[in-house]
Amino acid sequence: MSAQSVIIIGGGLGGLSAALHLRQQGREVTLFEQNPQLGGRANQIVTDGFRFDTGPSLLNYPWVCRDLFAATGARFDDYITLVPVDPTVAFLWPDGKRLALSSDMGRLIESCSKLEPGAGPGVVAFLRDARIKYDLAFNKLVTRNEDSPFRWFSKLSLGEMARLSVWRSLYGQLGKYFRSRHIREALGSYGMYLGGSPFDLPGMFTILPYGEMAYGLWLPKGGVYGLVEALAKRGTEMGVQYHTDTAVKQIDTANGGVRGITLADGASHAAPIVVSNVDVPVTDGHLLAHEDAVSKRRQRSARMHVTPGVVTFYWGVRGKVHGMGHHTIFLPDDYRGAFQDLFRNGRIPSELPFYISIASETDPELAPKGDSAVFVLVPTPRLSMLGPCDWPAEVDSIRSRVLERLRRHEVDLTADRIVTETVYTPEDWGEQFGLYDGSAFGAAHTLFQVGPFRMPNFAAELRGMYYTGASTTPGTGMPMVLLSGAMTAERVANRET
Ligand SMILES: Cc1cc2nc3c(=O)[nH]c(=O)nc-3n(C[C@H](O)[C@H](O)[C@H](O)COP(=O)(O)OP(=O)(O)OC[C@H]3O[C@@H](n4cnc5c(N)ncnc54)[C@H](O)[C@@H]3O)c2cc1C
């Protein structure tokens, strides 16, 4: 085996990004993916002329993609076209209230003012404060490999630390700028993807809605899967070797270091460096189950707080769906109760929060002419919290409740218009992509699971062992896992010859 060989397990966005960066370092990179297609959670279902992105539906911070391609000497825009989505997201409540977010300041203030007359100054002050938090988080904290909490925090002055509002809840922080519960609920609902309730997560996470409002949301032409194809194409040009339909059974180790991998079919491949894009607890608990050196790490990763699961529906719908744009979030009356159910009581809330993305509104080629590709995402507690579940019955109940809620809003999407349906339960998500506890977004972003407190992207106890993706640093979501690939490659460059 060559000292420059790297094996990557998993072709999710983190693995694909790490592959490009490591190849750029001149290493021989071979990637093994268990599924027939690359992309991981960012996969694609093609059926009856409809094309559905399985997971992520909207992209933000597009410069992360541009930087990644530029790092390999290529121009992102030569590989893919990004289409802006505006309004970015609309929120609807059962009482008929509506809020549309936009990266156009005039439209944003107009929409907020319908819920809170005179909201303009609050919107401006909110954006100003969130911008400072965003700049601090991005420039000083999130995107750097740093293992020492002391050194991590010492990058900030006391004033900057106070600015991050880590001791105030996200919901409390929003209350500083907005009186309207609807605006607070909408902007706080981003907590769901971070794995916590806005009543528990720190105030610094106003950076999420800020990032969307300030920099917009985008859809790659051809759907999010177009991004996966662009990354794979660039990797192939650079000489990355991809093996799909090839599950890894075990990471082989000897004398305190990795030696390569053994595949499910028994074949072995040698390499002194292995990067796992599989969720960290699954890597440590299954692929490294035999390795005593990582036993402490294994216990720690098994205790990790993870984000909720999701039930997702992919509906091919005849005709257009009127009354909805690309991306709509339906919030319940009992907002606090829904978060309590998801994160504390381990129940699927009776009044469901959910979101619907109709990507064909932005890119009509994703559906047969005149039809709609509809994606519905309903959060559920993680599997171990939920306990045994009769999924077929639960899916039927969720489908009826979603359709009933649409009827209440006079959205003309009725069961008889759905011509194709695919459903993934949290168990399907877990099995198909090796997700820990059926968690859709990976490790939660609680205060003690960010930066140096998050599971690190290397195993100090096992030479040559690295991690990338949503459950290690810096975090979950497409831009973060793409950055994760860069940070893991930097780790490798600093620790290996
Ligand atoms: C429903 C849903 C909606 C989302 N919406 C958004 C959104 O709108 N915007 C956004 O930015 N993010 C969104 N996300 C989050 C985003 O999709 C993830 O953060 C990101 O795609 C995770 O990438 P990853 O690198 O961790 O790899 P993963 O996608 O987890 O990929 C890991 C890969 O490893 C493979 N694998 C596992 N075990 C093995 C094995 N033994 N051998 C070989 N291969 C193996 C898996 O098959 C998989 O392909 C969403 C996620 C979900 C689930």
The ligand as an SDF file (V2000), in Angstrom:
LIG
                    3D

 53 58  0  0  0  0  0  0  0  0999 V2000
  -34.8820   14.9740    4.9910 C   0  0  0  0  0  0  0  0  0  0  0  0
  -33.6830   15.8660    5.0840 C   0  0  0  0  0  0  0  0  0  0  0  0
  -33.7850   17.1950    4.7100 C   0  0  0  0  0  0  0  0  0  0  0  0
  -32.6530   18.0330    4.7550 C   0  0  0  0  0  0  0  0  0  0  0  0
  -32.7710   19.3290    4.3150 N   0  0  0  0  0  0  0  0  0  0  0  0
  -31.6490   20.0970    4.2270 C   0  0  0  0  0  0  0  0  0  0  0  0
  -31.7050   21.3650    3.5530 C   0  0  0  0  0  0  0  0  0  0  0  0
  -32.7480   21.7930    3.0420 O   0  0  0  0  0  0  0  0  0  0  0  0
  -30.5530   22.0850    3.4870 N   0  0  0  0  0  0  0  0  0  0  0  0
  -29.3660   21.6140    3.9970 C   0  0  0  0  0  0  0  0  0  0  0  0
  -28.3430   22.3110    3.8840 O   0  0  0  0  0  0  0  0  0  0  0  0
  -29.2890   20.3990    4.6100 N   0  0  0  0  0  0  0  0  0  0  0  0
  -30.4000   19.6280    4.7260 C   0  0  0  0  0  0  0  0  0  0  0  0
  -30.3240   18.3790    5.2810 N   0  0  0  0  0  0  0  0  0  0  0  0
  -29.0480   17.9420    5.8780 C   0  0  0  0  0  0  0  0  0  0  0  0
  -28.0600   17.4080    4.8430 C   0  0  0  0  0  0  0  0  0  0  0  0
  -28.7120   16.5880    3.9390 O   0  0  0  0  0  0  0  0  0  0  0  0
  -26.9890   16.5950    5.5610 C   0  0  0  0  0  0  0  0  0  0  0  0
  -26.3740   17.3820    6.5790 O   0  0  0  0  0  0  0  0  0  0  0  0
  -25.8890   16.0990    4.6260 C   0  0  0  0  0  0  0  0  0  0  0  0
  -26.3870   15.6840    3.3820 O   0  0  0  0  0  0  0  0  0  0  0  0
  -25.1640   14.9640    5.3320 C   0  0  0  0  0  0  0  0  0  0  0  0
  -24.0240   14.6000    4.6090 O   0  0  0  0  0  0  0  0  0  0  0  0
  -22.9140   13.6400    5.2140 P   0  0  0  0  0  0  0  0  0  0  0  0
  -21.6160   14.0320    4.6230 O   0  0  0  0  0  0  0  0  0  0  0  0
  -22.9810   13.6040    6.7100 O   0  0  0  0  0  0  0  0  0  0  0  0
  -23.1890   12.2300    4.6000 O   0  0  0  0  0  0  0  0  0  0  0  0
  -24.4520   11.2440    4.5270 P   0  0  0  0  0  0  0  0  0  0  0  0
  -25.4530   11.8640    3.6580 O   0  0  0  0  0  0  0  0  0  0  0  0
  -24.8600   10.7800    5.8640 O   0  0  0  0  0  0  0  0  0  0  0  0
  -23.7740   10.0640    3.7370 O   0  0  0  0  0  0  0  0  0  0  0  0
  -23.0750    9.0170    4.3390 C   0  0  0  0  0  0  0  0  0  0  0  0
  -22.9140    7.9450    3.2950 C   0  0  0  0  0  0  0  0  0  0  0  0
  -22.2410    6.8230    3.8690 O   0  0  0  0  0  0  0  0  0  0  0  0
  -22.8020    5.6560    3.2870 C   0  0  0  0  0  0  0  0  0  0  0  0
  -22.5090    4.5100    4.1490 N   0  0  0  0  0  0  0  0  0  0  0  0
  -22.9810    4.2770    5.4070 C   0  0  0  0  0  0  0  0  0  0  0  0
  -22.4760    3.1210    5.8710 N   0  0  0  0  0  0  0  0  0  0  0  0
  -21.6660    2.6180    4.8920 C   0  0  0  0  0  0  0  0  0  0  0  0
  -20.8720    1.4610    4.7840 C   0  0  0  0  0  0  0  0  0  0  0  0
  -20.7870    0.5440    5.7910 N   0  0  0  0  0  0  0  0  0  0  0  0
  -20.1750    1.2380    3.6410 N   0  0  0  0  0  0  0  0  0  0  0  0
  -20.2250    2.1470    2.6120 C   0  0  0  0  0  0  0  0  0  0  0  0
  -20.9800    3.2700    2.6770 N   0  0  0  0  0  0  0  0  0  0  0  0
  -21.6860    3.5040    3.7980 C   0  0  0  0  0  0  0  0  0  0  0  0
  -24.2880    5.9790    3.2240 C   0  0  0  0  0  0  0  0  0  0  0  0
  -24.9720    5.1080    2.3460 O   0  0  0  0  0  0  0  0  0  0  0  0
  -24.2550    7.4130    2.7640 C   0  0  0  0  0  0  0  0  0  0  0  0
  -24.2560    7.5120    1.3490 O   0  0  0  0  0  0  0  0  0  0  0  0
  -31.4210   17.5170    5.2390 C   0  0  0  0  0  0  0  0  0  0  0  0
  -31.3250   16.1860    5.6310 C   0  0  0  0  0  0  0  0  0  0  0  0
  -32.4470   15.3510    5.5450 C   0  0  0  0  0  0  0  0  0  0  0  0
  -32.3150   13.9150    5.9440 C   0  0  0  0  0  0  0  0  0  0  0  0
  1  2  1  0
  2  3  1  0
  2 52  2  0
  3  4  2  0
  4  5  1  0
  4 50  1  0
  5  6  2  0
  6  7  1  0
  6 13  1  0
  7  8  2  0
  7  9  1  0
  9 10  1  0
 10 11  2  0
 10 12  1  0
 12 13  2  0
 13 14  1  0
 14 15  1  0
 14 50  1  0
 15 16  1  0
 16 17  1  0
 16 18  1  0
 18 19  1  0
 18 20  1  0
 20 21  1  0
 20 22  1  0
 22 23  1  0
 23 24  1  0
 24 25  2  0
 24 26  1  0
 24 27  1  0
 27 28  1  0
 28 29  2  0
 28 30  1  0
 28 31  1  0
 31 32  1  0
 32 33  1  0
 33 34  1  0
 33 48  1  0
 34 35  1  0
 35 36  1  0
 35 46  1  0
 36 37  1  0
 36 45  1  0
 37 38  2  0
 38 39  1  0
 39 40  1  0
 39 45  2  0
 40 41  1  0
 40 42  2  0
 42 43  1  0
 43 44  2  0
 44 45  1  0
 46 47  1  0
 46 48  1  0
 48 49  1  0
 50 51  2  0
 51 52  1  0
 52 53  1  0
M  END
$$$$
